[in-house]
Amino acid sequence: MPLPPEGSEPRNEMLDPHRRDERRAAAIELSGRLAQKGIEVSANEDSAELADLLSAVEEFESAVIAAGGDLMINSPESADPQDSRFVIPARKPGESIADYRERITAATDALEQSG
């Protein structure tokens, strides 16, 4: 049986039998870090996509701070945010991680352009 193509996930898993466990552990950690920021995701989602999402969330938070916003007052759970632009967009039901990340990036860009 030939090896899967170089750099493919099936090949990587064949060469490193612990890779799947490592990716699962990373997804659990990332989903926990996102949950602390008020972002609901599943640990069953792709760890690379979760890492990209976490980066986008952190960039959004940096833009909020740079614009003078307070992350505690403008959290997703806030009943009375300081400015609705400072509240990270909520994930839509059924929305992919990639699409959600794009919406967060667009919100970050809008904050940076307005500030």
PEVENFEN-V611995 format. One record per run of one state. SS is the DSSP state (H for helix, E for strand, L for the rest). FROM is the first residue (numbers start at 1). TO is the last residue. If there is no record, write none. Layout:
SS,FROM,TO  SS,FROM,TO
This chain:
L,1,8  H,9,15  L,16,18  H,19,36  L,37,46  H,47,66  L,67,83  H,84,86  L,87,96  H,97,114  L,115,115
